[in-house]
Amino acid sequence: MSIMRLEEAMLELNNTVLCEFAGKGLTINEGVAVDARLVKSASKPLRKVDVAKLQEKRDTPEGKLDKNGNPP
């Protein structure tokens, strides 16, 4: 079985289980462990150059504050 077909089968199985739960009045909103193979990641690994830039920014006075201007 190809990887894509396996992913499709797992997604279908996951959807079927969730639909069965919903049909019985059960909902899952939080605290659920999900197999990472079922979830598409929104992030990508940073390149070394980007990591270095983030570290440089954190070393500035502004980089030592959170979004509200407070120390982390």
mmJSON file of the N, C-alpha and C atoms, coordinates in Angstrom:
{"data_MODEL":{"atom_site":{
"group_PDB":["ATOM","ATOM","ATOM","ATOM","ATOM","ATOM","ATOM","ATOM","ATOM","ATOM","ATOM","ATOM","ATOM","ATOM","ATOM","ATOM","ATOM","ATOM","ATOM","ATOM","ATOM","ATOM","ATOM","ATOM","ATOM","ATOM","ATOM","ATOM","ATOM","ATOM","ATOM","ATOM","ATOM","ATOM","ATOM","ATOM","ATOM","ATOM","ATOM","ATOM","ATOM","ATOM","ATOM","ATOM","ATOM","ATOM","ATOM","ATOM","ATOM","ATOM","ATOM","ATOM","ATOM","ATOM","ATOM","ATOM","ATOM","ATOM","ATOM","ATOM","ATOM","ATOM","ATOM","ATOM","ATOM","ATOM","ATOM","ATOM","ATOM","ATOM","ATOM","ATOM","ATOM","ATOM","ATOM","ATOM","ATOM","ATOM","ATOM","ATOM","ATOM","ATOM","ATOM","ATOM","ATOM","ATOM","ATOM","ATOM","ATOM","ATOM","ATOM","ATOM","ATOM","ATOM","ATOM","ATOM","ATOM","ATOM","ATOM","ATOM","ATOM","ATOM","ATOM","ATOM","ATOM","ATOM","ATOM","ATOM","ATOM","ATOM","ATOM","ATOM","ATOM","ATOM","ATOM","ATOM","ATOM","ATOM","ATOM","ATOM","ATOM","ATOM","ATOM","ATOM","ATOM","ATOM","ATOM","ATOM","ATOM","ATOM","ATOM","ATOM","ATOM","ATOM","ATOM","ATOM","ATOM","ATOM","ATOM","ATOM","ATOM","ATOM","ATOM","ATOM","ATOM","ATOM","ATOM","ATOM","ATOM","ATOM","ATOM","ATOM","ATOM","ATOM","ATOM","ATOM","ATOM","ATOM","ATOM","ATOM","ATOM","ATOM","ATOM","ATOM","ATOM","ATOM","ATOM","ATOM","ATOM","ATOM","ATOM","ATOM","ATOM","ATOM","ATOM","ATOM","ATOM","ATOM","ATOM","ATOM","ATOM","ATOM","ATOM","ATOM","ATOM","ATOM","ATOM","ATOM","ATOM","ATOM","ATOM","ATOM","ATOM","ATOM","ATOM","ATOM","ATOM","ATOM","ATOM","ATOM","ATOM","ATOM","ATOM","ATOM","ATOM","ATOM","ATOM","ATOM","ATOM","ATOM","ATOM","ATOM","ATOM","ATOM","ATOM","ATOM"],
"id":[1,2,3,4,5,6,7,8,9,10,11,12,13,14,15,16,17,18,19,20,21,22,23,24,25,26,27,28,29,30,31,32,33,34,35,36,37,38,39,40,41,42,43,44,45,46,47,48,49,50,51,52,53,54,55,56,57,58,59,60,61,62,63,64,65,66,67,68,69,70,71,72,73,74,75,76,77,78,79,80,81,82,83,84,85,86,87,88,89,90,91,92,93,94,95,96,97,98,99,100,101,102,103,104,105,106,107,108,109,110,111,112,113,114,115,116,117,118,119,120,121,122,123,124,125,126,127,128,129,130,131,132,133,134,135,136,137,138,139,140,141,142,143,144,145,146,147,148,149,150,151,152,153,154,155,156,157,158,159,160,161,162,163,164,165,166,167,168,169,170,171,172,173,174,175,176,177,178,179,180,181,182,183,184,185,186,187,188,189,190,191,192,193,194,195,196,197,198,199,200,201,202,203,204,205,206,207,208,209,210,211,212,213,214,215,216],
"type_symbol":["N","C","C","N","C","C","N","C","C","N","C","C","N","C","C","N","C","C","N","C","C","N","C","C","N","C","C","N","C","C","N","C","C","N","C","C","N","C","C","N","C","C","N","C","C","N","C","C","N","C","C","N","C","C","N","C","C","N","C","C","N","C","C","N","C","C","N","C","C","N","C","C","N","C","C","N","C","C","N","C","C","N","C","C","N","C","C","N","C","C","N","C","C","N","C","C","N","C","C","N","C","C","N","C","C","N","C","C","N","C","C","N","C","C","N","C","C","N","C","C","N","C","C","N","C","C","N","C","C","N","C","C","N","C","C","N","C","C","N","C","C","N","C","C","N","C","C","N","C","C","N","C","C","N","C","C","N","C","C","N","C","C","N","C","C","N","C","C","N","C","C","N","C","C","N","C","C","N","C","C","N","C","C","N","C","C","N","C","C","N","C","C","N","C","C","N","C","C","N","C","C","N","C","C","N","C","C","N","C","C","N","C","C","N","C","C"],
"label_atom_id":["N","CA","C","N","CA","C","N","CA","C","N","CA","C","N","CA","C","N","CA","C","N","CA","C","N","CA","C","N","CA","C","N","CA","C","N","CA","C","N","CA","C","N","CA","C","N","CA","C","N","CA","C","N","CA","C","N","CA","C","N","CA","C","N","CA","C","N","CA","C","N","CA","C","N","CA","C","N","CA","C","N","CA","C","N","CA","C","N","CA","C","N","CA","C","N","CA","C","N","CA","C","N","CA","C","N","CA","C","N","CA","C","N","CA","C","N","CA","C","N","CA","C","N","CA","C","N","CA","C","N","CA","C","N","CA","C","N","CA","C","N","CA","C","N","CA","C","N","CA","C","N","CA","C","N","CA","C","N","CA","C","N","CA","C","N","CA","C","N","CA","C","N","CA","C","N","CA","C","N","CA","C","N","CA","C","N","CA","C","N","CA","C","N","CA","C","N","CA","C","N","CA","C","N","CA","C","N","CA","C","N","CA","C","N","CA","C","N","CA","C","N","CA","C","N","CA","C","N","CA","C","N","CA","C","N","CA","C","N","CA","C","N","CA","C","N","CA","C","N","CA","C"],
"label_alt_id":[null,null,null,null,null,null,null,null,null,null,null,null,null,null,null,null,null,null,null,null,null,null,null,null,null,null,null,null,null,null,null,null,null,null,null,null,null,null,null,null,null,null,null,null,null,null,null,null,null,null,null,null,null,null,null,null,null,null,null,null,null,null,null,null,null,null,null,null,null,null,null,null,null,null,null,null,null,null,null,null,null,null,null,null,null,null,null,null,null,null,null,null,null,null,null,null,null,null,null,null,null,null,null,null,null,null,null,null,null,null,null,null,null,null,null,null,null,null,null,null,null,null,null,null,null,null,null,null,null,null,null,null,null,null,null,null,null,null,null,null,null,null,null,null,null,null,null,null,null,null,null,null,null,null,null,null,null,null,null,null,null,null,null,null,null,null,null,null,null,null,null,null,null,null,null,null,null,null,null,null,null,null,null,null,null,null,null,null,null,null,null,null,null,null,null,null,null,null,null,null,null,null,null,null,null,null,null,null,null,null,null,null,null,null,null,null],
"label_comp_id":["MET","MET","MET","SER","SER","SER","ILE","ILE","ILE","MET","MET","MET","ARG","ARG","ARG","LEU","LEU","LEU","GLU","GLU","GLU","GLU","GLU","GLU","ALA","ALA","ALA","MET","MET","MET","LEU","LEU","LEU","GLU","GLU","GLU","LEU","LEU","LEU","ASN","ASN","ASN","ASN","ASN","ASN","THR","THR","THR","VAL","VAL","VAL","LEU","LEU","LEU","CYS","CYS","CYS","GLU","GLU","GLU","PHE","PHE","PHE","ALA","ALA","ALA","GLY","GLY","GLY","LYS","LYS","LYS","GLY","GLY","GLY","LEU","LEU","LEU","THR","THR","THR","ILE","ILE","ILE","ASN","ASN","ASN","GLU","GLU","GLU","GLY","GLY","GLY","VAL","VAL","VAL","ALA","ALA","ALA","VAL","VAL","VAL","ASP","ASP","ASP","ALA","ALA","ALA","ARG","ARG","ARG","LEU","LEU","LEU","VAL","VAL","VAL","LYS","LYS","LYS","SER","SER","SER","ALA","ALA","ALA","SER","SER","SER","LYS","LYS","LYS","PRO","PRO","PRO","LEU","LEU","LEU","ARG","ARG","ARG","LYS","LYS","LYS","VAL","VAL","VAL","ASP","ASP","ASP","VAL","VAL","VAL","ALA","ALA","ALA","LYS","LYS","LYS","LEU","LEU","LEU","GLN","GLN","GLN","GLU","GLU","GLU","LYS","LYS","LYS","ARG","ARG","ARG","ASP","ASP","ASP","THR","THR","THR","PRO","PRO","PRO","GLU","GLU","GLU","GLY","GLY","GLY","LYS","LYS","LYS","LEU","LEU","LEU","ASP","ASP","ASP","LYS","LYS","LYS","ASN","ASN","ASN","GLY","GLY","GLY","ASN","ASN","ASN","PRO","PRO","PRO","PRO","PRO","PRO"],
"label_asym_id":["A","A","A","A","A","A","A","A","A","A","A","A","A","A","A","A","A","A","A","A","A","A","A","A","A","A","A","A","A","A","A","A","A","A","A","A","A","A","A","A","A","A","A","A","A","A","A","A","A","A","A","A","A","A","A","A","A","A","A","A","A","A","A","A","A","A","A","A","A","A","A","A","A","A","A","A","A","A","A","A","A","A","A","A","A","A","A","A","A","A","A","A","A","A","A","A","A","A","A","A","A","A","A","A","A","A","A","A","A","A","A","A","A","A","A","A","A","A","A","A","A","A","A","A","A","A","A","A","A","A","A","A","A","A","A","A","A","A","A","A","A","A","A","A","A","A","A","A","A","A","A","A","A","A","A","A","A","A","A","A","A","A","A","A","A","A","A","A","A","A","A","A","A","A","A","A","A","A","A","A","A","A","A","A","A","A","A","A","A","A","A","A","A","A","A","A","A","A","A","A","A","A","A","A","A","A","A","A","A","A","A","A","A","A","A","A"],
"label_entity_id":["1","1","1","1","1","1","1","1","1","1","1","1","1","1","1","1","1","1","1","1","1","1","1","1","1","1","1","1","1","1","1","1","1","1","1","1","1","1","1","1","1","1","1","1","1","1","1","1","1","1","1","1","1","1","1","1","1","1","1","1","1","1","1","1","1","1","1","1","1","1","1","1","1","1","1","1","1","1","1","1","1","1","1","1","1","1","1","1","1","1","1","1","1","1","1","1","1","1","1","1","1","1","1","1","1","1","1","1","1","1","1","1","1","1","1","1","1","1","1","1","1","1","1","1","1","1","1","1","1","1","1","1","1","1","1","1","1","1","1","1","1","1","1","1","1","1","1","1","1","1","1","1","1","1","1","1","1","1","1","1","1","1","1","1","1","1","1","1","1","1","1","1","1","1","1","1","1","1","1","1","1","1","1","1","1","1","1","1","1","1","1","1","1","1","1","1","1","1","1","1","1","1","1","1","1","1","1","1","1","1","1","1","1","1","1","1"],
"label_seq_id":[1,1,1,2,2,2,3,3,3,4,4,4,5,5,5,6,6,6,7,7,7,8,8,8,9,9,9,10,10,10,11,11,11,12,12,12,13,13,13,14,14,14,15,15,15,16,16,16,17,17,17,18,18,18,19,19,19,20,20,20,21,21,21,22,22,22,23,23,23,24,24,24,25,25,25,26,26,26,27,27,27,28,28,28,29,29,29,30,30,30,31,31,31,32,32,32,33,33,33,34,34,34,35,35,35,36,36,36,37,37,37,38,38,38,39,39,39,40,40,40,41,41,41,42,42,42,43,43,43,44,44,44,45,45,45,46,46,46,47,47,47,48,48,48,49,49,49,50,50,50,51,51,51,52,52,52,53,53,53,54,54,54,55,55,55,56,56,56,57,57,57,58,58,58,59,59,59,60,60,60,61,61,61,62,62,62,63,63,63,64,64,64,65,65,65,66,66,66,67,67,67,68,68,68,69,69,69,70,70,70,71,71,71,72,72,72],
"pdbx_PDB_ins_code":[null,null,null,null,null,null,null,null,null,null,null,null,null,null,null,null,null,null,null,null,null,null,null,null,null,null,null,null,null,null,null,null,null,null,null,null,null,null,null,null,null,null,null,null,null,null,null,null,null,null,null,null,null,null,null,null,null,null,null,null,null,null,null,null,null,null,null,null,null,null,null,null,null,null,null,null,null,null,null,null,null,null,null,null,null,null,null,null,null,null,null,null,null,null,null,null,null,null,null,null,null,null,null,null,null,null,null,null,null,null,null,null,null,null,null,null,null,null,null,null,null,null,null,null,null,null,null,null,null,null,null,null,null,null,null,null,null,null,null,null,null,null,null,null,null,null,null,null,null,null,null,null,null,null,null,null,null,null,null,null,null,null,null,null,null,null,null,null,null,null,null,null,null,null,null,null,null,null,null,null,null,null,null,null,null,null,null,null,null,null,null,null,null,null,null,null,null,null,null,null,null,null,null,null,null,null,null,null,null,null,null,null,null,null,null,null],
"Cartn_x":[0.853,0.0,0.9,0.594,1.425,1.209,2.166,2.09,0.857,0.599,-0.556,-1.859,-1.959,-3.174,-3.347,-2.245,-2.294,-2.745,-2.221,-2.633,-4.124,-4.583,-6.009,-6.859,-6.423,-7.169,-7.216,-6.091,-6.055,-6.938,-6.921,-7.786,-9.258,-9.592,-10.97,-11.389,-10.509,-10.791,-11.0,-10.117,-10.236,-11.571,-11.924,-13.195,-14.391,-14.302,-15.391,-15.59,-14.489,-14.572,-15.173,-14.703,-15.229,-16.713,-17.121,-18.546,-19.381,-18.858,-19.56,-19.726,-18.66,-18.744,-19.797,-19.77,-20.719,-22.149,-22.346,-23.666,-24.212,-23.327,-23.741,-23.728,-23.522,-23.553,-22.256,-21.2,-19.898,-19.084,-18.408,-17.522,-16.155,-15.156,-13.785,-13.26,-13.046,-12.591,-11.154,-10.678,-9.316,-8.81,-7.511,-6.914,-6.883,-6.812,-6.836,-5.447,-4.953,-3.691,-4.014,-3.312,-3.546,-2.259,-2.383,-1.234,-0.706,0.558,1.143,1.045,0.876,0.749,-0.575,-1.528,-2.839,-2.927,-1.934,-2.002,-0.957,-1.392,-0.448,0.127,1.418,2.088,1.986,1.726,1.675,3.051,3.985,5.309,6.337,7.427,8.542,9.787,10.759,11.982,12.655,13.197,13.9,15.299,15.748,17.116,18.057,19.31,20.287,20.403,20.298,20.39,19.231,18.03,16.857,16.953,17.475,17.657,18.652,19.726,20.732,20.124,19.271,18.613,17.71,16.954,16.092,16.905,18.032,18.88,19.468,19.849,20.364,19.283,18.058,16.958,16.698,16.769,16.541,17.608,18.786,19.884,19.775,18.809,18.6,17.672,17.651,16.735,15.268,14.876,13.495,13.188,14.203,14.024,13.85,14.12,13.995,12.63,11.695,10.358,9.322,8.187,7.108,6.297,5.223,4.435,3.765,3.665,3.065,4.125,5.397,6.463,6.973,6.593,7.027,8.125,9.009,10.021,9.332,9.859,9.23,9.375],
"Cartn_y":[-1.174,0.0,1.238,2.196,3.395,4.281,5.162,6.08,6.967,7.516,8.4,7.644,6.437,5.651,5.349,5.077,4.81,6.058,7.221,8.474,8.721,8.5,8.686,7.746,6.501,5.519,5.931,6.432,6.843,8.066,9.013,10.189,9.778,8.863,8.387,7.685,6.871,6.177,7.183,8.188,9.213,9.956,10.342,11.039,10.164,8.889,7.969,7.857,7.728,7.617,8.89,10.06,11.318,11.487,11.063,11.129,10.202,9.024,8.1,8.715,9.341,10.015,11.116,11.939,13.046,12.517,11.406,10.801,10.326,10.048,9.605,10.753,11.983,13.15,13.434,12.792,13.018,13.984,14.906,15.812,15.794,16.038,16.087,17.47,18.28,19.64,19.864,19.128,19.335,18.08,18.04,16.916,15.639,15.762,14.587,14.364,13.177,12.822,12.419,13.026,12.737,12.202,11.141,10.578,11.646,11.991,13.06,12.786,11.546,11.241,11.735,12.071,12.53,14.05,14.748,16.199,16.819,17.73,18.444,19.594,19.708,20.75,22.087,23.13,24.477,25.119,24.517,25.117,24.289,24.933,24.265,24.553,23.672,23.929,25.208,25.969,27.199,26.879,27.705,27.563,28.128,27.718,28.188,29.703,30.298,31.753,32.41,31.861,32.421,32.254,31.121,30.894,31.905,32.148,33.114,34.511,34.888,36.196,36.315,35.255,35.28,35.417,34.725,34.811,36.214,36.821,38.19,39.147,38.961,39.828,39.686,38.452,38.221,38.871,39.086,39.692,41.215,41.817,43.254,43.565,44.824,45.175,44.898,45.166,44.913,43.417,42.612,41.169,40.5,41.24,40.67,40.985,41.506,41.833,41.011,40.722,40.021,41.014,40.539,41.388,42.557,42.469,43.55,44.49,44.249,45.099,44.721,43.563,43.082,42.042,41.946,40.871,39.507,38.557,37.225,36.495],
"Cartn_z":[0.0,0.0,0.0,-0.839,-0.915,0.301,0.553,1.695,1.577,0.398,0.224,0.492,0.031,0.252,1.731,2.411,3.846,4.6,4.217,4.855,4.639,3.424,3.117,3.961,4.101,4.887,6.356,6.885,8.288,8.522,7.583,7.706,7.667,6.78,6.682,7.969,8.513,9.768,10.9,10.991,12.017,11.88,10.667,10.435,10.799,10.481,10.794,12.304,13.036,14.492,15.08,14.616,15.137,14.811,13.636,13.269,14.145,14.451,15.342,16.725,17.233,18.531,18.489,17.445,17.318,17.242,16.551,16.438,17.776,18.693,20.028,21.037,20.519,21.379,22.105,21.697,22.328,21.484,22.132,21.406,22.057,21.254,21.738,21.399,22.441,22.213,22.644,23.614,24.088,24.769,24.97,25.671,24.869,23.563,22.707,22.12,22.245,21.597,20.163,19.223,17.817,17.212,16.485,15.797,14.834,14.936,14.131,12.642,12.257,10.836,10.282,11.166,10.717,10.625,11.143,11.226,10.314,9.47,8.626,9.433,9.424,10.198,9.488,10.273,9.719,9.736,10.431,10.534,9.783,9.497,8.844,9.676,9.657,10.414,9.919,10.859,10.495,9.993,9.049,8.573,9.639,9.606,10.591,10.575,9.386,9.262,10.012,9.865,10.541,12.059,12.506,13.94,14.497,13.759,14.196,14.299,13.338,13.379,14.608,14.912,16.096,17.376,17.439,18.62,18.766,17.643,17.683,18.178,17.704,18.115,19.618,20.135,21.563,22.424,21.852,22.61,22.683,21.982,22.051,23.224,23.704,24.799,24.447,23.191,22.778,22.734,22.432,22.338,23.687,24.749,26.093,26.71,25.887,26.364,25.61,26.279,25.596,24.762,24.15,23.251,23.988,25.311,26.111,26.686,26.348,26.85,28.213,28.688,29.998,29.849,30.85,30.78,30.803,30.045,30.023,31.341],
"occupancy":[1.0,1.0,1.0,1.0,1.0,1.0,1.0,1.0,1.0,1.0,1.0,1.0,1.0,1.0,1.0,1.0,1.0,1.0,1.0,1.0,1.0,1.0,1.0,1.0,1.0,1.0,1.0,1.0,1.0,1.0,1.0,1.0,1.0,1.0,1.0,1.0,1.0,1.0,1.0,1.0,1.0,1.0,1.0,1.0,1.0,1.0,1.0,1.0,1.0,1.0,1.0,1.0,1.0,1.0,1.0,1.0,1.0,1.0,1.0,1.0,1.0,1.0,1.0,1.0,1.0,1.0,1.0,1.0,1.0,1.0,1.0,1.0,1.0,1.0,1.0,1.0,1.0,1.0,1.0,1.0,1.0,1.0,1.0,1.0,1.0,1.0,1.0,1.0,1.0,1.0,1.0,1.0,1.0,1.0,1.0,1.0,1.0,1.0,1.0,1.0,1.0,1.0,1.0,1.0,1.0,1.0,1.0,1.0,1.0,1.0,1.0,1.0,1.0,1.0,1.0,1.0,1.0,1.0,1.0,1.0,1.0,1.0,1.0,1.0,1.0,1.0,1.0,1.0,1.0,1.0,1.0,1.0,1.0,1.0,1.0,1.0,1.0,1.0,1.0,1.0,1.0,1.0,1.0,1.0,1.0,1.0,1.0,1.0,1.0,1.0,1.0,1.0,1.0,1.0,1.0,1.0,1.0,1.0,1.0,1.0,1.0,1.0,1.0,1.0,1.0,1.0,1.0,1.0,1.0,1.0,1.0,1.0,1.0,1.0,1.0,1.0,1.0,1.0,1.0,1.0,1.0,1.0,1.0,1.0,1.0,1.0,1.0,1.0,1.0,1.0,1.0,1.0,1.0,1.0,1.0,1.0,1.0,1.0,1.0,1.0,1.0,1.0,1.0,1.0,1.0,1.0,1.0,1.0,1.0,1.0,1.0,1.0,1.0,1.0,1.0,1.0],
"B_iso_or_equiv":[0.0,0.0,0.0,0.0,0.0,0.0,0.0,0.0,0.0,0.0,0.0,0.0,0.0,0.0,0.0,0.0,0.0,0.0,0.0,0.0,0.0,0.0,0.0,0.0,0.0,0.0,0.0,0.0,0.0,0.0,0.0,0.0,0.0,0.0,0.0,0.0,0.0,0.0,0.0,0.0,0.0,0.0,0.0,0.0,0.0,0.0,0.0,0.0,0.0,0.0,0.0,0.0,0.0,0.0,0.0,0.0,0.0,0.0,0.0,0.0,0.0,0.0,0.0,0.0,0.0,0.0,0.0,0.0,0.0,0.0,0.0,0.0,0.0,0.0,0.0,0.0,0.0,0.0,0.0,0.0,0.0,0.0,0.0,0.0,0.0,0.0,0.0,0.0,0.0,0.0,0.0,0.0,0.0,0.0,0.0,0.0,0.0,0.0,0.0,0.0,0.0,0.0,0.0,0.0,0.0,0.0,0.0,0.0,0.0,0.0,0.0,0.0,0.0,0.0,0.0,0.0,0.0,0.0,0.0,0.0,0.0,0.0,0.0,0.0,0.0,0.0,0.0,0.0,0.0,0.0,0.0,0.0,0.0,0.0,0.0,0.0,0.0,0.0,0.0,0.0,0.0,0.0,0.0,0.0,0.0,0.0,0.0,0.0,0.0,0.0,0.0,0.0,0.0,0.0,0.0,0.0,0.0,0.0,0.0,0.0,0.0,0.0,0.0,0.0,0.0,0.0,0.0,0.0,0.0,0.0,0.0,0.0,0.0,0.0,0.0,0.0,0.0,0.0,0.0,0.0,0.0,0.0,0.0,0.0,0.0,0.0,0.0,0.0,0.0,0.0,0.0,0.0,0.0,0.0,0.0,0.0,0.0,0.0,0.0,0.0,0.0,0.0,0.0,0.0,0.0,0.0,0.0,0.0,0.0,0.0,0.0,0.0,0.0,0.0,0.0,0.0],
"pdbx_formal_charge":[null,null,null,null,null,null,null,null,null,null,null,null,null,null,null,null,null,null,null,null,null,null,null,null,null,null,null,null,null,null,null,null,null,null,null,null,null,null,null,null,null,null,null,null,null,null,null,null,null,null,null,null,null,null,null,null,null,null,null,null,null,null,null,null,null,null,null,null,null,null,null,null,null,null,null,null,null,null,null,null,null,null,null,null,null,null,null,null,null,null,null,null,null,null,null,null,null,null,null,null,null,null,null,null,null,null,null,null,null,null,null,null,null,null,null,null,null,null,null,null,null,null,null,null,null,null,null,null,null,null,null,null,null,null,null,null,null,null,null,null,null,null,null,null,null,null,null,null,null,null,null,null,null,null,null,null,null,null,null,null,null,null,null,null,null,null,null,null,null,null,null,null,null,null,null,null,null,null,null,null,null,null,null,null,null,null,null,null,null,null,null,null,null,null,null,null,null,null,null,null,null,null,null,null,null,null,null,null,null,null,null,null,null,null,null,null],
"auth_seq_id":[1,1,1,2,2,2,3,3,3,4,4,4,5,5,5,6,6,6,7,7,7,8,8,8,9,9,9,10,10,10,11,11,11,12,12,12,13,13,13,14,14,14,15,15,15,16,16,16,17,17,17,18,18,18,19,19,19,20,20,20,21,21,21,22,22,22,23,23,23,24,24,24,25,25,25,26,26,26,27,27,27,28,28,28,29,29,29,30,30,30,31,31,31,32,32,32,33,33,33,34,34,34,35,35,35,36,36,36,37,37,37,38,38,38,39,39,39,40,40,40,41,41,41,42,42,42,43,43,43,44,44,44,45,45,45,46,46,46,47,47,47,48,48,48,49,49,49,50,50,50,51,51,51,52,52,52,53,53,53,54,54,54,55,55,55,56,56,56,57,57,57,58,58,58,59,59,59,60,60,60,61,61,61,62,62,62,63,63,63,64,64,64,65,65,65,66,66,66,67,67,67,68,68,68,69,69,69,70,70,70,71,71,71,72,72,72],
"auth_comp_id":["MET","MET","MET","SER","SER","SER","ILE","ILE","ILE","MET","MET","MET","ARG","ARG","ARG","LEU","LEU","LEU","GLU","GLU","GLU","GLU","GLU","GLU","ALA","ALA","ALA","MET","MET","MET","LEU","LEU","LEU","GLU","GLU","GLU","LEU","LEU","LEU","ASN","ASN","ASN","ASN","ASN","ASN","THR","THR","THR","VAL","VAL","VAL","LEU","LEU","LEU","CYS","CYS","CYS","GLU","GLU","GLU","PHE","PHE","PHE","ALA","ALA","ALA","GLY","GLY","GLY","LYS","LYS","LYS","GLY","GLY","GLY","LEU","LEU","LEU","THR","THR","THR","ILE","ILE","ILE","ASN","ASN","ASN","GLU","GLU","GLU","GLY","GLY","GLY","VAL","VAL","VAL","ALA","ALA","ALA","VAL","VAL","VAL","ASP","ASP","ASP","ALA","ALA","ALA","ARG","ARG","ARG","LEU","LEU","LEU","VAL","VAL","VAL","LYS","LYS","LYS","SER","SER","SER","ALA","ALA","ALA","SER","SER","SER","LYS","LYS","LYS","PRO","PRO","PRO","LEU","LEU","LEU","ARG","ARG","ARG","LYS","LYS","LYS","VAL","VAL","VAL","ASP","ASP","ASP","VAL","VAL","VAL","ALA","ALA","ALA","LYS","LYS","LYS","LEU","LEU","LEU","GLN","GLN","GLN","GLU","GLU","GLU","LYS","LYS","LYS","ARG","ARG","ARG","ASP","ASP","ASP","THR","THR","THR","PRO","PRO","PRO","GLU","GLU","GLU","GLY","GLY","GLY","LYS","LYS","LYS","LEU","LEU","LEU","ASP","ASP","ASP","LYS","LYS","LYS","ASN","ASN","ASN","GLY","GLY","GLY","ASN","ASN","ASN","PRO","PRO","PRO","PRO","PRO","PRO"],
"auth_asym_id":["A","A","A","A","A","A","A","A","A","A","A","A","A","A","A","A","A","A","A","A","A","A","A","A","A","A","A","A","A","A","A","A","A","A","A","A","A","A","A","A","A","A","A","A","A","A","A","A","A","A","A","A","A","A","A","A","A","A","A","A","A","A","A","A","A","A","A","A","A","A","A","A","A","A","A","A","A","A","A","A","A","A","A","A","A","A","A","A","A","A","A","A","A","A","A","A","A","A","A","A","A","A","A","A","A","A","A","A","A","A","A","A","A","A","A","A","A","A","A","A","A","A","A","A","A","A","A","A","A","A","A","A","A","A","A","A","A","A","A","A","A","A","A","A","A","A","A","A","A","A","A","A","A","A","A","A","A","A","A","A","A","A","A","A","A","A","A","A","A","A","A","A","A","A","A","A","A","A","A","A","A","A","A","A","A","A","A","A","A","A","A","A","A","A","A","A","A","A","A","A","A","A","A","A","A","A","A","A","A","A","A","A","A","A","A","A"],
"auth_atom_id":["N","CA","C","N","CA","C","N","CA","C","N","CA","C","N","CA","C","N","CA","C","N","CA","C","N","CA","C","N","CA","C","N","CA","C","N","CA","C","N","CA","C","N","CA","C","N","CA","C","N","CA","C","N","CA","C","N","CA","C","N","CA","C","N","CA","C","N","CA","C","N","CA","C","N","CA","C","N","CA","C","N","CA","C","N","CA","C","N","CA","C","N","CA","C","N","CA","C","N","CA","C","N","CA","C","N","CA","C","N","CA","C","N","CA","C","N","CA","C","N","CA","C","N","CA","C","N","CA","C","N","CA","C","N","CA","C","N","CA","C","N","CA","C","N","CA","C","N","CA","C","N","CA","C","N","CA","C","N","CA","C","N","CA","C","N","CA","C","N","CA","C","N","CA","C","N","CA","C","N","CA","C","N","CA","C","N","CA","C","N","CA","C","N","CA","C","N","CA","C","N","CA","C","N","CA","C","N","CA","C","N","CA","C","N","CA","C","N","CA","C","N","CA","C","N","CA","C","N","CA","C","N","CA","C","N","CA","C","N","CA","C","N","CA","C","N","CA","C","N","CA","C"],
"pdbx_PDB_model_num":[1,1,1,1,1,1,1,1,1,1,1,1,1,1,1,1,1,1,1,1,1,1,1,1,1,1,1,1,1,1,1,1,1,1,1,1,1,1,1,1,1,1,1,1,1,1,1,1,1,1,1,1,1,1,1,1,1,1,1,1,1,1,1,1,1,1,1,1,1,1,1,1,1,1,1,1,1,1,1,1,1,1,1,1,1,1,1,1,1,1,1,1,1,1,1,1,1,1,1,1,1,1,1,1,1,1,1,1,1,1,1,1,1,1,1,1,1,1,1,1,1,1,1,1,1,1,1,1,1,1,1,1,1,1,1,1,1,1,1,1,1,1,1,1,1,1,1,1,1,1,1,1,1,1,1,1,1,1,1,1,1,1,1,1,1,1,1,1,1,1,1,1,1,1,1,1,1,1,1,1,1,1,1,1,1,1,1,1,1,1,1,1,1,1,1,1,1,1,1,1,1,1,1,1,1,1,1,1,1,1,1,1,1,1,1,1]
}}}
